[in-house]
Amino acid sequence: MKSATHIIVAAGILSACSPTQVPEPQSQGDIVTEVAPADLPGPVQSAVSEAMPDMKVLEVLRKERGQRVYFDVEGERADGSEIELDILYADGVAEVVEIQRDLPWTAVPADVQAAATAAGAAEPVRIIESTQTDGSIIYELFADGMPKNPAMEVQSKDGQVEVLAERWPH
């Protein structure tokens, strides 16, 4: 679980840019290892197949974050859309904790945009929509020149929208 303090951005820090121009974000301190898709542990392969049966795995990163191990499994669905599954792996058990995709700012729900704007954000350079296992959706907003960690995160759950004061745990 991520435990770093969440940063609220001041007006003007986020700027307009294509959401696909920023590389994969990574937290400082993560130990990241590339893994061949064929070398995924069996429980992780099963979790991918169960969560997204039509996904073709293209890239896998193993991330050690503190005491946790995650597999970031990137690929594409049968319709060609890109998707990433974040899988927590512990004691031989694999659990999908997030399903992520990049979105353009125009595809972010209006209430999420309004909350971010009210908190001082302009249009971010990248948005990752992360569907959580608890039914919430976290919108990670990345600022220009800050590709490793989101500058702001906004949670949408049960019709409520909130700018998070702390980083979401996954």
BALOBA-1460 file (C-alpha; in Angstrom, 3 decimals):
// residues 170
<rec num="1" residu="m" x="0.000" y="0.000" z="0.000"/>
<rec num="2" residu="k" x="1.283" y="3.445" z="-0.874"/>
<rec num="3" residu="s" x="1.694" y="5.582" z="2.205"/>
<rec num="4" residu="a" x="3.416" y="8.695" z="0.927"/>
<rec num="5" residu="t" x="1.709" y="11.968" z="1.692"/>
<rec num="6" residu="h" x="-0.474" y="13.182" z="-1.165"/>
<rec num="7" residu="i" x="0.433" y="16.512" z="-2.734"/>
<rec num="8" residu="i" x="-2.245" y="19.078" z="-3.500"/>
<rec num="9" residu="v" x="-1.128" y="21.084" z="-6.517"/>
<rec num="10" residu="a" x="-1.327" y="24.819" z="-6.835"/>
<rec num="11" residu="a" x="-3.108" y="26.431" z="-9.763"/>
<rec num="12" residu="g" x="-1.184" y="26.301" z="-12.989"/>
<rec num="13" residu="i" x="1.188" y="23.435" z="-12.172"/>
<rec num="14" residu="l" x="-0.714" y="20.968" z="-14.306"/>
<rec num="15" residu="s" x="-0.650" y="21.981" z="-17.950"/>
<rec num="16" residu="a" x="-2.216" y="20.824" z="-21.200"/>
<rec num="17" residu="c" x="-0.426" y="18.037" z="-23.050"/>
<rec num="18" residu="s" x="-1.215" y="14.705" z="-24.644"/>
<rec num="19" residu="p" x="-1.911" y="12.058" z="-21.971"/>
<rec num="20" residu="t" x="0.340" y="9.526" z="-23.689"/>
<rec num="21" residu="q" x="3.555" y="11.585" z="-23.653"/>
<rec num="22" residu="v" x="4.601" y="10.761" z="-20.081"/>
<rec num="23" residu="p" x="6.272" y="7.426" z="-19.275"/>
<rec num="24" residu="e" x="5.004" y="4.888" z="-16.728"/>
<rec num="25" residu="p" x="4.985" y="6.459" z="-13.246"/>
<rec num="26" residu="q" x="7.046" y="4.820" z="-10.527"/>
<rec num="27" residu="s" x="7.406" y="5.718" z="-6.879"/>
<rec num="28" residu="q" x="10.820" y="6.616" z="-5.555"/>
<rec num="29" residu="g" x="12.341" y="3.664" z="-3.758"/>
<rec num="30" residu="d" x="10.601" y="1.010" z="-5.868"/>
<rec num="31" residu="i" x="12.806" y="-1.847" z="-7.000"/>
<rec num="32" residu="v" x="11.637" y="-2.547" z="-10.535"/>
<rec num="33" residu="t" x="12.520" y="-5.633" z="-12.570"/>
<rec num="34" residu="e" x="11.304" y="-6.482" z="-16.056"/>
<rec num="35" residu="v" x="9.800" y="-9.975" z="-16.295"/>
<rec num="36" residu="a" x="9.072" y="-11.941" z="-19.460"/>
<rec num="37" residu="p" x="5.315" y="-12.620" z="-19.708"/>
<rec num="38" residu="a" x="6.043" y="-16.368" z="-19.925"/>
<rec num="39" residu="d" x="7.906" y="-16.161" z="-16.592"/>
<rec num="40" residu="l" x="4.976" y="-14.866" z="-14.542"/>
<rec num="41" residu="p" x="4.317" y="-16.978" z="-11.440"/>
<rec num="42" residu="g" x="1.337" y="-19.310" z="-11.940"/>
<rec num="43" residu="p" x="-0.956" y="-17.505" z="-9.470"/>
<rec num="44" residu="v" x="-0.281" y="-14.182" z="-11.229"/>
<rec num="45" residu="q" x="-1.030" y="-15.737" z="-14.638"/>
<rec num="46" residu="s" x="-4.282" y="-17.124" z="-13.229"/>
<rec num="47" residu="a" x="-5.254" y="-13.730" z="-11.774"/>
<rec num="48" residu="v" x="-4.700" y="-12.085" z="-15.172"/>
<rec num="49" residu="s" x="-6.750" y="-14.725" z="-17.000"/>
<rec num="50" residu="e" x="-9.578" y="-14.485" z="-14.497"/>
<rec num="51" residu="a" x="-9.739" y="-10.678" z="-14.401"/>
<rec num="52" residu="m" x="-9.206" y="-10.017" z="-18.103"/>
<rec num="53" residu="p" x="-9.594" y="-13.199" z="-20.199"/>
<rec num="54" residu="d" x="-9.229" y="-11.341" z="-23.514"/>
<rec num="55" residu="m" x="-5.983" y="-9.598" z="-22.519"/>
<rec num="56" residu="k" x="-2.787" y="-10.207" z="-24.476"/>
<rec num="57" residu="v" x="0.122" y="-9.586" z="-22.083"/>
<rec num="58" residu="l" x="2.805" y="-7.399" z="-23.673"/>
<rec num="59" residu="e" x="4.977" y="-6.269" z="-20.766"/>
<rec num="60" residu="v" x="5.429" y="-7.129" z="-17.097"/>
<rec num="61" residu="l" x="7.202" y="-5.210" z="-14.367"/>
<rec num="62" residu="r" x="7.803" y="-6.669" z="-10.920"/>
<rec num="63" residu="k" x="7.878" y="-3.917" z="-8.308"/>
<rec num="64" residu="e" x="9.008" y="-4.220" z="-4.740"/>
<rec num="65" residu="r" x="7.485" y="-1.360" z="-2.788"/>
<rec num="66" residu="g" x="8.375" y="-1.519" z="0.883"/>
<rec num="67" residu="q" x="7.329" y="-4.960" z="2.098"/>
<rec num="68" residu="r" x="4.960" y="-5.561" z="-0.852"/>
<rec num="69" residu="v" x="5.517" y="-7.147" z="-4.259"/>
<rec num="70" residu="y" x="3.382" y="-6.073" z="-7.215"/>
<rec num="71" residu="f" x="3.301" y="-7.255" z="-10.791"/>
<rec num="72" residu="d" x="2.275" y="-4.528" z="-13.241"/>
<rec num="73" residu="v" x="0.929" y="-6.502" z="-16.183"/>
<rec num="74" residu="e" x="0.427" y="-4.382" z="-19.296"/>
<rec num="75" residu="g" x="-1.277" y="-5.462" z="-22.456"/>
<rec num="76" residu="e" x="-4.162" y="-4.977" z="-24.774"/>
<rec num="77" residu="r" x="-7.655" y="-6.313" z="-24.958"/>
<rec num="78" residu="a" x="-9.234" y="-7.962" z="-27.999"/>
<rec num="79" residu="d" x="-10.665" y="-4.563" z="-29.045"/>
<rec num="80" residu="g" x="-7.123" y="-3.089" z="-29.118"/>
<rec num="81" residu="s" x="-7.516" y="-0.962" z="-25.990"/>
<rec num="82" residu="e" x="-4.537" y="-0.798" z="-23.645"/>
<rec num="83" residu="i" x="-4.957" y="-1.991" z="-20.066"/>
<rec num="84" residu="e" x="-2.797" y="-2.604" z="-17.011"/>
<rec num="85" residu="l" x="-3.491" y="-4.882" z="-14.088"/>
<rec num="86" residu="d" x="-1.700" y="-4.196" z="-10.819"/>
<rec num="87" residu="i" x="-1.437" y="-7.459" z="-8.941"/>
<rec num="88" residu="l" x="-0.370" y="-7.751" z="-5.320"/>
<rec num="89" residu="y" x="1.579" y="-10.984" z="-4.813"/>
<rec num="90" residu="a" x="2.172" y="-12.356" z="-1.320"/>
<rec num="91" residu="d" x="2.669" y="-15.843" z="0.074"/>
<rec num="92" residu="g" x="1.906" y="-17.453" z="-3.298"/>
<rec num="93" residu="v" x="-1.419" y="-15.598" z="-3.628"/>
<rec num="94" residu="a" x="-2.071" y="-13.069" z="-6.405"/>
<rec num="95" residu="e" x="-4.781" y="-10.427" z="-6.053"/>
<rec num="96" residu="v" x="-5.727" y="-7.866" z="-8.703"/>
<rec num="97" residu="v" x="-5.835" y="-4.590" z="-6.766"/>
<rec num="98" residu="e" x="-6.211" y="-2.136" z="-9.656"/>
<rec num="99" residu="i" x="-7.265" y="-2.143" z="-13.272"/>
<rec num="100" residu="q" x="-5.767" y="0.872" z="-14.998"/>
<rec num="101" residu="r" x="-6.087" y="2.688" z="-18.262"/>
<rec num="102" residu="d" x="-4.988" y="6.069" z="-19.560"/>
<rec num="103" residu="l" x="-7.702" y="8.595" z="-20.354"/>
<rec num="104" residu="p" x="-7.741" y="11.974" z="-22.042"/>
<rec num="105" residu="w" x="-8.916" y="14.813" z="-19.766"/>
<rec num="106" residu="t" x="-12.081" y="15.095" z="-21.859"/>
<rec num="107" residu="a" x="-13.069" y="11.536" z="-20.864"/>
<rec num="108" residu="v" x="-12.749" y="12.209" z="-17.104"/>
<rec num="109" residu="p" x="-16.190" y="12.643" z="-15.488"/>
<rec num="110" residu="a" x="-17.264" y="16.279" z="-15.035"/>
<rec num="111" residu="d" x="-17.583" y="15.986" z="-11.239"/>
<rec num="112" residu="v" x="-13.988" y="14.685" z="-10.997"/>
<rec num="113" residu="q" x="-12.740" y="17.501" z="-13.245"/>
<rec num="114" residu="a" x="-14.635" y="20.043" z="-11.117"/>
<rec num="115" residu="a" x="-13.144" y="18.721" z="-7.862"/>
<rec num="116" residu="a" x="-9.623" y="18.792" z="-9.315"/>
<rec num="117" residu="t" x="-10.095" y="22.278" z="-10.705"/>
<rec num="118" residu="a" x="-11.511" y="23.530" z="-7.399"/>
<rec num="119" residu="a" x="-8.386" y="22.147" z="-5.685"/>
<rec num="120" residu="g" x="-6.188" y="24.193" z="-8.028"/>
<rec num="121" residu="a" x="-5.443" y="21.831" z="-10.897"/>
<rec num="122" residu="a" x="-5.312" y="22.799" z="-14.547"/>
<rec num="123" residu="e" x="-5.449" y="20.160" z="-17.278"/>
<rec num="124" residu="p" x="-2.967" y="17.347" z="-16.442"/>
<rec num="125" residu="v" x="-0.478" y="15.891" z="-18.926"/>
<rec num="126" residu="r" x="-1.552" y="12.343" z="-18.103"/>
<rec num="127" residu="i" x="-4.546" y="10.776" z="-16.378"/>
<rec num="128" residu="i" x="-4.668" y="7.200" z="-15.172"/>
<rec num="129" residu="e" x="-8.063" y="5.819" z="-14.241"/>
<rec num="130" residu="s" x="-7.625" y="3.060" z="-11.632"/>
<rec num="131" residu="t" x="-10.630" y="0.894" z="-10.847"/>
<rec num="132" residu="q" x="-10.269" y="-0.535" z="-7.344"/>
<rec num="133" residu="t" x="-11.598" y="-3.754" z="-5.881"/>
<rec num="134" residu="d" x="-13.747" y="-1.762" z="-3.408"/>
<rec num="135" residu="g" x="-15.708" y="-0.196" z="-6.284"/>
<rec num="136" residu="s" x="-14.015" y="3.185" z="-6.143"/>
<rec num="137" residu="i" x="-12.208" y="4.794" z="-9.056"/>
<rec num="138" residu="i" x="-9.025" y="6.758" z="-8.461"/>
<rec num="139" residu="y" x="-8.015" y="9.340" z="-11.049"/>
<rec num="140" residu="e" x="-4.258" y="9.911" z="-10.908"/>
<rec num="141" residu="l" x="-3.402" y="13.340" z="-12.359"/>
<rec num="142" residu="f" x="0.178" y="13.917" z="-13.497"/>
<rec num="143" residu="a" x="1.781" y="17.348" z="-13.849"/>
<rec num="144" residu="d" x="4.162" y="18.415" z="-16.592"/>
<rec num="145" residu="g" x="7.730" y="17.483" z="-15.655"/>
<rec num="146" residu="m" x="6.582" y="15.186" z="-12.813"/>
<rec num="147" residu="p" x="6.084" y="11.756" z="-14.459"/>
<rec num="148" residu="k" x="6.906" y="9.479" z="-11.513"/>
<rec num="149" residu="n" x="4.136" y="10.290" z="-9.029"/>
<rec num="150" residu="p" x="0.716" y="11.835" z="-9.465"/>
<rec num="151" residu="a" x="0.469" y="15.486" z="-8.456"/>
<rec num="152" residu="m" x="-3.120" y="14.888" z="-7.370"/>
<rec num="153" residu="e" x="-5.476" y="11.968" z="-6.913"/>
<rec num="154" residu="v" x="-9.251" y="12.202" z="-6.972"/>
<rec num="155" residu="q" x="-11.494" y="9.399" z="-5.723"/>
<rec num="156" residu="s" x="-14.990" y="8.718" z="-7.026"/>
<rec num="157" residu="k" x="-17.070" y="6.244" z="-5.039"/>
<rec num="158" residu="d" x="-20.794" y="5.799" z="-4.508"/>
<rec num="159" residu="g" x="-21.581" y="9.140" z="-6.154"/>
<rec num="160" residu="q" x="-19.111" y="11.050" z="-3.961"/>
<rec num="161" residu="v" x="-15.976" y="12.744" z="-5.299"/>
<rec num="162" residu="e" x="-13.029" y="13.694" z="-3.112"/>
<rec num="163" residu="v" x="-9.533" y="15.059" z="-3.708"/>
<rec num="164" residu="l" x="-7.341" y="12.760" z="-1.632"/>
<rec num="165" residu="a" x="-5.071" y="14.211" z="1.042"/>
<rec num="166" residu="e" x="-2.904" y="11.062" z="1.054"/>
<rec num="167" residu="r" x="-1.675" y="8.843" z="-1.735"/>
<rec num="168" residu="w" x="-3.971" y="5.913" z="-2.548"/>
<rec num="169" residu="p" x="-2.499" y="2.686" z="-1.129"/>
<rec num="170" residu="h" x="-1.894" y="0.794" z="-4.422"/>
